[in-house]
Every structure is written in structure tokens, then in C-alpha cells.
Amino acid sequence: MSLSRIIKQLLLILLLPALALSAEGKEFTVVIDPGHGGKDAGALGRKTNEKTINLAVAKQLRDLLRSNMNDVNVIMTRSNDTFVTLQGRADMANRKHADIFISIHANSVDKKSPMFTSVNGAAVYTLGLQRSETNLSVAMRENAVMKLEPDYSTTYEGFDPSSAESYIAFEMMQHANLDQSIELAEAVQNQLVRTAGRKNNGVRQAPFWVLVRTSMPAILVELDFICNPAMEKFMASEQGQKKLALAIYRGIEKYRKVADKPADSRKERVMADSRPEELPSSGAAQSGSETIAGKKAESKAAAADADAKDRIVYKIQFLTAGSPLRKGDSRLKGLSPVEYYKDGNMVKYTYGSYCSQAEASKELKKIKKSFPDAFVIKTCNGKRIK
């Protein structure tokens, strides 16, 4: 299967409408995913293995949620030592219309590493592909489980978890729930440090398959390093497992307090952080892309806006997200000034204001260098006309 076809199919899944967060009267569904299981032991320690630790912590977390949150519906992707495919885990979360997805893992490094028995710390991942060899190698190791499945190449549409080239597709993805995923990841990571006493290895981004294929806010938690005997002992102990589960629980609790605030107050905060920025002095977009806007385009946009009342104005729609983005968000790739409008549960970003289709189409060619799926829309008095 061609890379272009893989990209198209993945984008179709990731651009599903964002699911509502804990609407009044609705159960808050949490899918807990204990990584690995069955024939897939995961990373190995001296005395135990990753699949065992993951399941033990997941069960503790499940019990905490059920005991302390009256409106919660907890679903486990596995409740015993069974093998569940990566795709099966994501499918389960999507079928259950989960509000959040939490995949639990233990980390490790190559045996040849001089840090093999001393490396330590917790990290929480959201979907993304930052140019970090460390993050990519962790994702490759976790995704490699798909090779245990018969005919995995067909199931995963030609995706090769051990090939760096296969991950090129992820660079084009825009996760509709990335902002909420980051909020959840930050809340859980903070508690892993404060409650469980883990070294802070931060919130990171990497292309884990279970995060790619889930259509709700989703994180992958690396509890600590099982290759470090001291960390293995902590994670294998009942006390350690209780602390780790409590940390994740408190993170979810914190996340819900923020997510459940009135939409207007959240929007007000986000919009304050989303005011347009000036382009860098070079006029180039972030991440090394070619120049996509300059003084001439900005002056045309300003002139068109001033005379746009009751007239058709053409804009370039280039990005869709689940909520307004923060100021300086990397997904905007330095494009400025930008605007957005609401379409159902989605936030759609636009650039420029043009008097004619031809003028907008000319600028569109530049925008497509950084946003291949960008297209021209018609608006009138600030509203899109379809």
C-alpha cells in the first residue's frame, strides 16, 4: 500500500469530530489500557516484566476511579494476562466513545547503554513526532508488538513500526484532541512526580499507534524504567503500584476539574493565548518550511477586512482542531495572523482575506507548502458560506 494512501486513511480517522468532555448527565468513560500482555511480555526486568506491572497498576487505577468518582465508567482493554492487538485497543476505546484513553507502560533502554541500570524517571506521551531520536525509539519499541500479529502488514496498512520512513505520515497529522491530551498529560506527569516520587522526564510527543488511532484525548504513561533494578523493585511492589495508580488518578481528577469548567471561561482563557503573532523577521514559517506570508499579503488581508461588510470575502482554511490553540502552537507553523471559526465541535483556522477566488488561490499555492490540505472558502460578515 502506498504511503499517500496510508496518510489519507490516517487523516480520515484523526479528523473525526471531537467528543464532548463529561456533558451534564453523561457518564465519564475512561478506557485504561495495560500495555502488552499474553505472548507479549514487553520490557524485561531482572525479576518481573512490563506486562505484569502494567496490569497491576491499571487494576489499582480502575478501583480508585470506581470508588471515588460516582459518574465514571471504567473500561479495561485487558483485565488479565491476554494479548490484545494495538488496533484492537484503539478500536475498543472508539466503540465505547471514551472521554479519555490512558495506556500504561514501563520504560527501558538498550542493554548496551551505559545508563541501562541507572536510568530512571516517568514520562507521559501525547501524539506527535518531535524530532527526537529518543522519543522515536520509544515509540518504535512499543509499536513493534504489532509484528507479533499474523499478517500485521495488512492489518496496519503497510505500516512498518521499525522503519523511520513509515513515520513520515505522522508529521502530516493534526490530532483533533491534542490540546486536551496535553492538559491531561501535564496533570498526570505532575502527580507522578509529586505523589509517586518519580524523576520528572516531562511531557513528550511520539507516534504511538494506540494514540494515533484513538479519537479522544489520549496519553501513554511510561511509569519508570524496568531495566533499573531499583525502579523495577518499586514498580513491582504493592506500595509502589498504589502510589503510581494514585498519581494517575489524581491527574485525571485535576484534568476533569479544568475540563468541566464552563466553556465560556475556558474559551476566554484560550483565546487570550491565541492572539495573532507577528511572523519572525525572516518571514519564514517554523520547522524549516518555505516563506508562506509577507508584508504584501498582510496588507491585502487588512484592506479586504476593512471593506468586507456584506461582501463575499475569500479565506484560506488550513487547519482543523478540537479547540482553540494556544499562542505559538507548533501546529500553526509560524503562520500569522490567523483567525478561526467554530463548526460544530470543531475549530477551523483560516488565513488571509481576499476579494476574489483568483487572489486567494494564488496565495493558496504558498500555504500548501506547509499545509497540503489547505483550501479556499467563502465568507460573508465573518460567517462561512457553503
N, C-alpha and C positions, 0 to 999 in steps of 0.2 A: 504494500500500500504506500502511495506517495506521501511525502512529508506535508504537501499542501492539503491533502485530504485529511490527514491527521489533525492539522491545525484547524481546519474548518469544523470538524466534528467536536473537537475540544472546546472551541469557542462557542458553539451552539449550547453546550452544557453549561459553560461558565456564565453565560449571559442570561440565564433564567431569571425571572423576577425574584427580587429578594423576599425572603419570607418575613412576616411580621414578628417582632420580638414581644413575646408574652402579652398579647392583647388581653383586655379585661375579660375574665370568664374563661379563658383558654388555658389548658394545661401547658406548662412549660416543659417541653420534651428535650431531654438530654440523652444523647447517644454516647456511651462510653465504649471505647474501642481498645481492649487489651491487645497490644501488638503481638504478632506471631502466634504460635500455638500448634499443637499436634506435631506433625513431622518437621515443622519449622521451629527450632529452639531459639532462634535469634542469637544475640551475642552470648558468649560463654564466659562464665567466671570460673574461679577455682573450685567452688563448691555447689554452685547453682547455675541457673541460666536465665536469660532475659524473659522468656515466655512465662515462667513461674512468678517472677517478681511483678511483671505487668498485670497478671491476673489477680494477684493478691491485693495490690494497691487499688485496682479497679473495683474489686468487691467492697473494699473498705469505703471507697468513694461512693459507690452505689448506696450502701447502708446509711451513710451520713446524709445524703440527699433525700432519701426516702423518710428518714427520721425527723429531719429539720425543715424541709420545705413541703408544705401541705399541697401545693399546686403542681408539684413536679411529677413527671412521668419519665422514669429512667429505663433505658433500653441498653442492653449489653450486646455487642456484636458476637461475643462468645462468653459463656459462663463456666466453661470447663476447658480441659486441655484438648481442644479440637482445632483443626486447620480451617481457616476462613480466608478466601481469596481477598486480595486488596480491593478488587472491583466489587466483590460481594459485601464488603464492609461499607463502602460508599453507597452502594445500592440500598442497603438496609436503612441508612440514615435518610436518604432521599424519599424512600417509600413511606417512612414514618413521619415525614415533614418535620424533622427535628429542628429545634430552635438553635442548638449548638451541638457541635461534634468534637469530642476530645479523645485523641488517640494517645495511649500511654506506652512509653518505651524506656529502655535503659540504653545508655550510650556505650561506645567502645572505640578504641583506635587500633591500628595495625600493630601486631605483636613486635614488629621490628622498630617501632617508635621508641625512642629513649624515654618517653613520657608514659609508656604502657602501664606501669604500676603506680604512677603518681598523679596522672591527670585526674581532675575532678571538677564538679560543678554541674548545675542544672541549666538547661536552656529550653525555651519554648519557641516553636516554629510556626509561622504562618506561611501561606502560599507565596511563592516568589522565586526569582532567580537573581540574587545579588551575585556580583562577580567575585565569589569567594570559593576557592578550591575546597576549603574545609566544609562549608555548607553543602556544596555539591556532592562531596564524597559521602557525607552522612546520608543524603537523600538516595544516592546510588546504592548504598548498603541496605537501607530499609526497603527500597523498591525492588531489590534483587530477589525478594521472596517470590515474585511472580514467575520466576523461572522454574519453580517447583511445580507449577501447574502444567498439565498436559496441554500441548498446543497453545502455549501462552501468547505466542506471536499473533494468533488470530484473535484471541480474547482482547488483547491490548492493542489491536490495530497496527501491528508492526512496530510498536514502541520497544526499544531495546534499553533496559534500565542501566546497562553498563557502558553505553555509548554516549559520550558527551554531545554528539551531534543530535541525538534524539531530543535533547533538552532545549534545542533552539526554539522549538514550538512554544515552550512555556514563556519565552520572552515577549510573545505577542499577546499574551492573555491579560485580560482585565477582570479580576475577580470582583463580582458584584458585592461581596461582603467583606472586602479586605479591611475597611476601617473598623468594623465591628470585631473582626478576627484579631486585629492588632490590640484593640481595647481589652479583649478577653485575655490575650497572651500576656499583656503587660500586667494585668491584675493577678494572673496565676503565677507569673515569674516572680513578682514582688513577694508573694506569700511563700513560694518555695525557698526564698532567701530568709524571710522573717520567721516563718512558722517552722519550716523543716531544717533551717540552718545550712542550706546549700550555698556553695560558692556561686556568685552571680555571673553566669556566662551570657546573660542577656536574651532579649527577644531577637530572633533571626528569621530570615526568609529562605525557603528552599522548596524545590519542586517535588514534594512527596505526592505520590499518586493518590492517596486517600484524601489529601487536601484539594487536589486538582478536581476530583470527581464529585465532591460534595457541594450541594447548592445552599449551604447555610454557613454562618460564622463557624470556622473550624480551626483547631490548633493541634499540633503534635508536641507532646511533652517528653523531653529526654530527662528523666529523673536525676541521673548521675551516671558515673562511669563504672560499669560492672568489671572492667579489667583492672581497676584499682581495688586491691583486697579490702582496704578499709571501707571504701564506698560500697562494695559488694556486701560486706557484713552488715552495714547499716540498712541497705535496701532489703536484705533477706530477713532482717529481724522484725518481729511483730511491732515493736515500738517504732522502728523506722518507717514501716509501712503505714502505720497510723498517722505519723507526722506528715508524710508525703500526701496521703489522701486528704488530711485536714487542710493542708496548704492549698490543694487544688479546689477543695470545697469552698474555702474562704475566698479564693479568687473568683469562683463562679458567683458567689454571694455578692461580692463587690461589683462585679460586672453587671449583675441584674439591677442593682441599685441605680447604676448610671443609665442602663438601657431602659428602665421603667420610668425614668423621668418624663414629664410631659414633652411631647415632640417639639413644641414651640421653644422651650428653654434649651433643648439640645441643638435645635436648628440655629438659634440665636448665637450659641457659643461657636458652632462650627462655621457659620457664615462670617463671624468676626475674624476667624482664622483663614478664611478663603478669599479675602480681598485680593484683587489682581496685583501682581508684582511686575516691576519693570524687567525687561529682558536683560541678561548680562550685557556688558558693554560691547562684547563681540557680536551680539545678536544671535548667537548660536544656541540651539536647544541643548539640554543636558544630555548625558550619555553619548556624547560624541556625534550626534546627528547633525545633518547639514542645516544651514540657516533657513528658518521657516517663516520669519517675520521681520520686518524692519520699520523704519520711520514712515516710509511711504504707505505701507499697509495700514499702520495705526492711524495716520491722518485721514485716510479714506474711510476707515471704520468710524472715526469720530464725526466726520462730516455726514455720513449716512445716518448715524444715530440721531443727529440734531434735526434732521429733516424727515424722520421716519414715521411721524404720526399719520395714521390712516393710509399708509403706503405699504406696499409689499417690500420687505427687506429680506435679502438672502443672507444666510449664515452658513458656516461650515460646522456640522456636527461631527465631533471626532472621538468622543469617549462617553461610555455609559458606566455608571457606578450605582451602588446601593444606597449611598448617602453622600451629602456634600463632602468634598475632600478638604483636607487641611491645607493651610498655606504652605507652599513649597513642596507639595506631594510629588514624589518622583514620577508618578503616572502622568502628570501634565507635561513632563519632559521639557520644562522651561518655557512652554508656550504662554504668552501673555500679551494683552489682557484677555481673560476668558470670562464667559458667562455660563449659567446653567439654568435649566427649567425642569420642572417635575412632570413626569409622565407615569401616572400610577404610582407604583412603589419605587420607580427608578429615577435617578438623577442623570440628565443628559447634558453634556458640556458642548458649548459652541464657541467658535472663534470668528471674529470679524463681523461687519455689517456692510452689505454691498447692494448697490442699486439695481444690478442686473445679474441674471444667471451666468452670463458670459464672464463678467468680472469675478464672480465668486468661483467659477470653475477654473479660472486662471490661477487663482491663489490656492485652490484645492490641490493642484499638482504639487505644490511645495509642501503642503500639510501632509499629504500622503507619504512623503518620505519618512516621516516619523509615526504617522497613524494611517496605515494602509487601508483601514476600513472607513475612513472619513468620507462624508458625502455632503452635498448641499441641501439645505432645507429652506422653505419659505416661511416667513413670519409676518405678522401684522400686529402692531401695538403690543409687541412683546410676546405674542402667542403664536405657536406654530400652526401653519395652515397645511393640511394634508390633502 
